[in-house]
Amino acid sequence: MITPTSLSRTEQVIQIVHRLFIHTDNYNWSALQSEVLLPELHFDMTSVGGAAGMRYASDICDEWAEGFADLDSVNHLAGNIVVDFDKIGATVFCYATTTHYKANAKNGQTREQFGTYDMHLTEADGIWRIDTLRYTRKFISGNLELT
């Protein structure tokens, strides 16, 4: 567990962002809920479909688990992370590339999405959690249907 004394505030926030992607890539939905996301958060992935609004972390994880079920691997790479602190927490911006891999796809084994994340995190008793998560896809390439 990340403790307030082991890392600076900025490092603590960045660790949570990294854990978002690592736990997602490892399909570790329980850790995503217990270490990264607030139980209820503002969720916006309208750039890839759906509506923005308040969502339960458990519902988001269930949807991701179902969406990734046919994939052999998911890999997120994040960079250009910018952290700013406000009166109630921290805002984070980063670029991200996501690769979906399916070994038996006949028209190419990968699909890649390129975009940005905007997040807000709040801190309570030295523990940071994401309370807002927005993804904006810039473009997608590869075998879009992974068929």
N, C-alpha and C positions, 0 to 999 in steps of 0.2 A: 504494500500500500504506500502511496505517496504521502509523506508527512510534510507539514508546513516548514519544518526545520531543515529538511534535507534538500530542498530546492527553492529557488526564488519563485515569486508569484508567477512571473512570466513562464518559467520552466514548468511549473505545476500545470498551468493552462495548456501549454503545448503538449505535455504528456497526456492530458485527457484527449486532445485532438488525435494524437497518435493512437491511443487506445481505441478510439472510435473506429478507425480504419483497421487496426490489427484484429480486434474482436470480430468485426464484420467479416474480414477475410477468413478467419478461423471458424466462422459460424458459431461463435461463442455468445449466444444470445443472453444467457444468464449474466455473464460478466458485463455485457454491454448495458444491461439494465441496472446492475448493482454498482458499477464503477464509473459509468460514463453519462448516461442520460438521466434526467429527472423523471420521476414516474409519469408526469404529464408535461408536455412541451409543445411549443409552437413548431409545426413541421410544414415545410414548403418545398415540394419537389414538383411544382406545377410545370417546370420546363420539360419534364419527362412524362407528365400526366398526373391526373388527380387534382384535388383541391387543397388549398392551404388552410391551416387552422390548428386548433389545439387537438393533440392526439395523445393517446397513452403509449408509453414506450413499449409495453408488451404487445400492443397491436402492430406497431411499426416493425418490431422484431418478428412477429408471426408472418407479416407480409413479406419481409425480406427472406425469411427462411423458405417460404413457399416459392418465391421468385427465383431463388438460387438453387432450389432442389435438383434441377436437371443439369446444373453446371458441375464440372469437375474441380474448378478452382476459380477464385475471385482474388484479384490483387489490386489494392489501392496504393498509389504513390502520391504523396502530398508535398508541396513545396511552396516557396514564397509566402511563408506564414507570417502574418502581421498581427500582433496582439496590442490592443489598446484597452486601458482601464477606464471605466466610467463610475458613476456614483453607486451603482448597484451590482457591478461585476466586471466582466471583460468581454470585449468583442474580438472576434477572430475572423480573419479573411485568409483564404489559401486557395491555391490552384490544386487541382487533383486530376489524376488520370486513373481510370478504372478499367482493368482488363478482365473480361469474362472468358473463360476457357472451357471448351467442351471437346473432349478427345475424339468422339465419334462423329463430329460434325463433318459433313461431306463437302461443304462449300467454303471451307476455311474454319479453323478451330478457335479463332478469337474474334471478339467484338471489343472495341475500345471506345470509352466515352471520355471526353475532355471537357472540363468545366471548372467552376469555382464554388467554394462553400463560404457562406456567411453564417457565423454562429455567435451566440451569446451564451456566456456561462455565468452562473452565480456561485457564490462561495458561502458555505455555512460550516463553522467550526473547523476551518482549514481544509475542507473537502470541496472541490470544484465539480460541478455538473453542468451539462449542456441543457439550457432551457429554451433555446431557439436554434433550429437547424434548417438552413435553406441551401439548396443546391441549384445552380444555374448551369445547365448543359450548354456548351458552346457548339460542339459538334460530336458526331459519332462516326466511326469508321470500322471496316472489317465486315465480317459476316453478320449482318444486323439481326437475322433471325436465328443464327447458330444452328442452321439445318444442314 
